[in-house]
């Protein structure tokens, strides 16, 4: 049985409010440059990973013989590909699935989980207000613990601890 770790002290007092600057950048991610700018901002953002109860959820009221476990929510396509949803605020998570419980985390943690679970993408705020998909080599680099950064010359590069 998998268990959830304790939330980091970095999230103490976090009420799940979205960062308005991050939301603005997500809304502006309408071209390649805007997309990369949004992903770079997300590298330092707090996310909410939705976890849901799976197992015996039948009946009403408490039942000591009923068993359920919490698991990170994943989405699957008809051809079997999977993606990990993540949200920038409690409002977006609840718009997607009101019964999901939020677990605060960082993008690199999400990327590692997605890659470890064989997911092809992380879906940010998939129910809105401004959805964004992180996939492919970008997802792989994030899972390696790297952060996308804008370089002094205006280009893009990866920041990582060597």
C-alpha positions in Angstrom: 0.0 0.0 0.0 1.4 3.4 -1.0 1.3 6.2 1.5 1.5 10.0 1.1 4.4 11.8 2.6 4.1 14.8 4.8 3.8 18.1 2.9 6.9 20.1 2.9 7.3 22.9 5.4 7.6 25.2 2.4 3.8 24.8 2.0 2.8 25.5 5.5 -0.1 27.9 5.6 -0.8 27.5 1.8 -4.5 27.8 1.3 -4.4 26.7 -2.3 -4.7 30.2 -3.8 -3.3 30.4 -7.4 -0.3 32.7 -8.1 -1.8 35.5 -10.2 1.5 36.0 -12.1 1.6 32.3 -13.0 -2.0 32.5 -14.2 -1.2 35.5 -16.3 1.7 33.8 -17.9 -0.4 30.7 -18.6 -3.0 32.8 -20.3 -0.3 34.4 -22.5 1.2 31.0 -23.6 -0.3 31.3 -27.1 2.9 31.0 -29.0 6.2 29.2 -28.6 7.9 32.1 -26.7 4.9 32.5 -24.4 4.8 28.8 -23.8 8.5 28.7 -22.8 8.0 31.7 -20.6 5.1 30.0 -18.8 7.0 26.7 -18.3 10.0 28.6 -16.9 7.7 30.3 -14.4 6.1 27.0 -13.5 9.5 25.6 -12.6 9.3 27.8 -9.4 5.6 27.5 -8.8 3.6 25.4 -6.3 1.3 22.9 -7.8 -1.6 20.8 -6.4 -1.5 17.2 -7.4 -5.0 15.7 -7.1 -5.3 12.5 -5.1 -8.5 10.5 -5.1 -9.9 7.6 -3.0 -10.0 4.3 -4.8 -11.4 1.0 -3.6 -14.6 0.2 -1.7 -16.6 3.4 -1.6 -20.0 1.8 -1.4 -22.4 2.3 1.4 -23.2 5.3 3.5 -21.5 6.4 6.8 -18.5 5.0 8.5 -17.8 1.2 8.0 -14.7 -0.3 9.6 -14.8 -3.1 7.0 -14.6 -0.8 4.0 -11.1 -0.1 2.6 -10.0 2.6 0.3 -6.6 4.1 -0.6 -5.5 7.5 -1.9 -3.9 7.5 -5.3 -2.7 10.3 -7.6 -5.2 10.8 -10.3 -4.1 9.9 -13.8 -5.9 10.3 -17.1 -5.8 7.7 -19.9 -6.6 8.0 -23.6 -8.4 5.3 -25.6 -5.0 4.1 -26.9 -3.6 3.6 -23.4 -1.4 6.7 -23.1 -1.6 8.4 -19.6 -1.1 11.9 -18.3 -0.8 13.4 -14.8 -3.0 16.3 -14.1 -1.7 19.2 -11.9 -3.3 22.5 -10.9 -2.0 25.9 -10.0 -4.8 26.6 -7.6 -7.5 24.9 -5.6 -10.2 26.6 -7.7 -8.9 24.9 -10.9 -8.6 21.5 -9.2 -12.2 21.7 -7.8 -13.5 22.8 -11.2 -12.0 19.6 -12.6 -12.9 17.2 -9.8 -14.5 18.4 -6.6 -13.8 15.2 -4.7 -10.0 15.3 -5.3 -7.7 16.2 -2.5 -4.8 18.5 -3.1 -1.2 17.6 -2.4 1.2 20.5 -2.8 4.3 19.8 -4.8 6.8 21.3 -7.3 7.0 20.8 -11.1 10.2 18.7 -10.9 8.4 16.3 -8.5 5.4 16.1 -10.8 7.7 15.4 -13.8 9.5 12.6 -11.9 6.2 11.0 -10.9 4.8 11.3 -14.5 7.9 9.7 -16.0 8.1 7.0 -13.4 4.4 6.1 -14.0 5.0 6.0 -17.8 2.9 9.2 -18.4 3.4 11.1 -21.6 2.5 14.5 -20.3 1.7 16.7 -17.3 -1.6 18.5 -17.9 -1.7 21.9 -16.1 -5.1 23.3 -15.2 -6.8 21.0 -17.7 -10.3 22.4 -16.7 -9.0 26.0 -17.1 -8.7 28.8 -16.8 -5.7 28.4 -19.1 -4.6 24.8 -19.7 -1.1 23.9 -20.7 0.5 20.6 -21.7 4.1 19.7 -20.8 5.4 16.6 -22.7 8.3 15.1 -24.6 11.8 16.2 -24.1 10.7 19.1 -21.9 9.0 16.7 -19.5 12.1 14.5 -19.5 14.5 17.4 -18.7 12.2 18.5 -15.9 12.2 15.0 -14.5 16.0 15.1 -14.4 15.7 18.0 -12.0 16.5 20.7 -14.5 14.8 24.1 -14.7 14.1 26.0 -17.8 15.6 29.5 -17.7 15.9 32.5 -19.9 19.5 33.3 -20.8 21.0 36.8 -20.8 21.0 36.7 -24.6 17.2 36.1 -24.7 17.6 32.4 -25.5 16.6 29.4 -23.3 18.7 27.0 -21.4 18.6 24.4 -18.6 19.7 25.1 -15.0 20.8 22.1 -13.0 23.0 21.2 -10.1 26.1 19.4 -11.3 
